[in-house]
Amino acid sequence: MLIVQVCVGSSCHLKGSQEIVEKMQAAVEKYKLDGQVVLSGSFCIGKCSRGGVTIQVNDDVYTGVSPDGFDEFFKEHILDVVNS
């Protein structure tokens, strides 16, 4: 089970966290991962970056995730992990 927390704090909100959340929800549904991925929002994870949103997957923190880079992030850090 993967626990995915998307930062929705003010800094990440301004960098597109709402769009990231929507893309994450759609991808989890598309790949039928409802029973394998728990998605939640989180206020500041404490790893702000200038380039995008911070996402925590279990204990790993990823910074700089942009809506444009979401598909690559999802494949590498969610889909590939669940399918391994």
C-alpha positions in Angstrom: 0.0 0.0 0.0 1.4 3.4 -1.0 0.4 6.5 1.0 0.7 9.5 -1.2 0.4 13.0 0.3 0.3 16.0 -2.0 1.2 19.3 -0.3 -1.7 21.8 -0.5 0.0 24.5 1.6 0.0 28.0 0.3 3.3 27.8 -1.6 2.5 24.5 -3.4 -1.1 25.7 -4.0 0.4 28.6 -6.0 2.5 26.1 -8.0 -0.4 24.0 -9.1 -1.1 21.5 -6.3 -4.8 21.5 -7.1 -4.1 20.4 -10.6 -1.7 17.7 -9.3 -4.4 16.4 -6.9 -6.9 16.2 -9.8 -4.3 14.4 -12.0 -3.4 12.0 -9.2 -7.1 11.2 -8.6 -7.7 10.6 -12.3 -4.5 8.4 -12.6 -5.4 6.3 -9.6 -8.8 5.7 -11.1 -7.5 5.1 -14.6 -5.1 2.4 -13.4 -7.6 1.0 -10.9 -5.2 1.5 -7.9 -7.9 2.4 -5.4 -7.0 -0.5 -3.2 -3.3 0.1 -3.5 -2.9 3.8 -3.2 -4.2 6.1 -0.4 -4.2 9.7 -1.6 -4.4 12.6 0.8 -3.6 16.3 1.0 -1.1 17.6 3.5 -0.2 21.1 4.6 3.4 22.0 4.3 5.7 19.0 4.2 8.6 21.3 4.8 10.5 20.7 1.6 9.4 23.6 -0.5 11.0 24.1 -3.9 10.7 26.9 -6.4 9.9 24.5 -9.3 6.7 22.8 -8.3 4.7 20.8 -5.8 6.1 18.6 -3.0 4.7 15.0 -2.8 5.4 12.4 -0.2 5.1 8.7 -1.1 5.4 6.7 2.0 8.6 8.0 3.6 10.1 9.4 0.3 9.7 13.1 -0.4 9.8 14.5 -4.0 10.0 18.2 -4.7 9.4 20.2 -7.9 6.6 18.1 -9.3 4.8 20.2 -11.9 1.6 19.5 -13.8 3.6 19.1 -17.0 5.9 16.5 -15.3 3.1 14.7 -13.5 2.8 11.7 -15.9 6.5 10.9 -15.6 6.4 11.2 -11.8 3.3 9.0 -11.6 4.8 6.3 -13.8 8.1 6.2 -12.0 7.1 6.7 -8.3 3.6 5.3 -8.2 2.8 2.9 -11.1 6.2 1.2 -11.3 6.3 0.8 -7.5 2.8 -0.7 -7.2 3.5 -3.1 -10.2 6.9 -4.2 -8.9 
